[in-house]
């Protein structure tokens, strides 16, 4: 997969891409990620990329000619999905991460100040994506969040594919809690079943722990994916819901 990130602050983006799972995938050639400084396409020799907004008000907006020229020159006529991180966009999910992982090329256009001239998204047919109902200072962090989640879905990026399958949200559930040494710490012990060596019991314990955690913290996920769960798992969900005093689960379909 080829990814391009256009930003006014390339240094912190490049620093993040040099470490961890993404850094290893890039070094191994599984991912081809290139960072571009938007000021290369500045309007004048002073490096101007933004201007005051029409109609008045605080802040500056990045000018359309800067952003559009930058993306078009980086693409050089090749097709790609252009992503514009924006709190007004559709909310990013694990399902969307899997969808984007099927693209051959992604281009992330990172805004600053009051964002981009509205015509940028229209001309580039950009996919506006939000990572949540809050605002950060620029598009760099959201772009990296999206890229990291998408990259995990690309074959060869994560060393153990099973760890991706078990990630939170992948199956509509939060991931189960994990433990390591020591067996007891400050009065809290590792559940005995995890030390039993019985793989079936361990699997059942982890499934139930995942269901219990999802019911307690994100019941909306279970409601959204309820009928995608096997019937025996739905039965267990109902048992746990009664135990936790949670109501509102849908009735079984006839």
Secondary structure, 3 states (H helix, E strand, C coil): CEEEEEECCHHHHHHHHCCHHHHHHHHCCCCEEEEEEHHHHCCCCCCCCEEECCCCCCCEEECHHHHHHHHHHHHCCCCCEEEEEEEEEEECCHHHHHHHHCCCEEEEECCCCCCECCHHHHHHCCEEEECCCCCCCCHHHHHHHHHHHHHCCCCCCCCCHHHHHCCCCCCCCCCCCCCCCCCEECCEECCHHHHCCCHHHHHHHHHHHHHHHHHHHCHHHHHHHHHHCCHHHHHHHHHHHHHHCCCCCCCCCC
